């Protein structure tokens, strides 16, 4: 393998579930619609929130204009804090791969706060290609998001490994373009549906990537 491409959330960095839920609850309290309709709009607006401006997604959700700046800023603060919590073992693994001459990439489905906070995070400067769905307008498992990343790395899909926890059918998407998918299960059991019978490569710690390359 000449390159390893990583998922971000729950692979390189833990997604702050509780903090994100608090922000969602705060939104729900100020959007003037009933709870069921809020949940419907939240689900239907997921792609827009991950591929375009947060302000537009929040407007579609029904957030009044006077609350817009506050809630977009809160989401940016959430991203900033989350990207400061990089485990030392993660950074050590990435640095080891770089010393071995392996190209590194990251593909993440994320809203705009991630690329905004990225330059000041502990992960900045460690990757040869960074693909954020909010910047490129693509999402996993769409083939283009993988192909654009490996092209930026200067390798073919067959020369690249994709490592992730399996959300968004990301492993299937990687396999379909010719990459080698690796399931990351730090707790030993896949979190996402459809992965209980995963027969491909799997690791329980990120350091194990070093044994696969």
Helices and strands as residue ranges (DSSP letters): E 3-7, H 17-30, H 35-44, H 46-51, H 54-61, H 65-82, H 88-99, E 103-108, H 113-118, E 129-132, H 133-136, H 143-153, G 157-159, E 160-164, G 167-169, H 170-176, E 180-184, E 201-203, G 206-208, H 209-212
